[in-house]
Amino acid sequence: LSDWTDRVGWELLPIYRAMEKNLFSGDYVQADETPIRYLDPDLPGKSHQGYLWAYSRPGSDVIFDWQISRSTEAALAKLKGFKGWLQSDGYAVYERIAADAEGIRLVACWAHARRKFHEALEETPKKAAWFLKEIGLLYQLERQLREARAGPEVRMAQRKEKCPKILRRIHRAARWFQRKALPQSQLGKALGYAMGLWEALCSYLEDGRLEIDNNLLENAIRPTAIGKKNWLFVGHPDAGWKSAVIYSILGSCRRAGANPFEYLVDIFTRLPNMKASQVRDLLPSRWVELRAAKSIQAAA
């Protein structure tokens, strides 16, 4: 089984590289990371902390990258050279990358900010609930836009019309309560988080393609959390990239609506005889498009 997994990782690598090129050639990337334990024969006796870094954008494939650290250098393995919108939580590595790299603009995640206020509910229920209600109004508009299948231009116009007054209320209240709240209290932490990222939290108003949060990417990461309850750890630091490749392919299948079994059977049948220039047609999102077009053509 381990040998099969090893072979699958190598065989899928060209598709992974094509997905990676497609994603980072755009100007909008969402980023997050999740811890994964691994074993190292040079450091026996216990498992060690590694990370799967995840990158994507709405409607695109998902890329996982295996790294044994959570450092700036680990993130730069994929983000070096990228220019455009970078959406993430408040992890300082992303802020450092944006500060050092020309052409990167940060977009923060309102779901993370909202989570902080939810954690403050038990400690200061009235104050935290007020902030949650106001943030809920931002999300109410997002639900309406999603239900209306609004495009980027409509999304941006509606946000710029309806969100600034809500954001001003949140900002004024946050500044007022931050002067009174203990920094280490749950409310103090929530206010500090929001105020520290305020400009980035408001950035999603500037482009209708941007999401209000990173929830789509977090959903793509969730299967890795289920997986590591079963396999517990990566067996060697040099083996993690194969897991990253396989998770990228299967996660992208899930997002594109492709049946993973049908997809893998098809590509493993065709891949050995394909030219490098044809690999792009095997990206899960592209594979679904071509299959749908072929079905319509056959029906006609």
Secondary structure, 3 states (H helix, E strand, C coil): CHHHHHHHHHHHHHHHHHHHHHHHCCCEEEEEEEEEEECCCCCCCCCEEEEEEEEECCCCCCEEEEECCCCHHHHHHHHCCCCEEEEECCCHHHHHHHHHCCCEEEEECHHHHHHHHHHCCCCCHHHHHHHHHHHHHHHHHHHHHHHCCCCHHHHHHHHHHHHHHHHHHHHHHHHHHHCCCCCCCHHHHHHHHHHHCHHHHHHHHHCCCCCCCCHHHHHHHHHHHHHHHHHCCECCCCCHHHHHHHHHHHHHHHHHCCCHHHHHHHHHHHHHHCCHHHHHHHCHHHHHHHHHHHHHHHHC
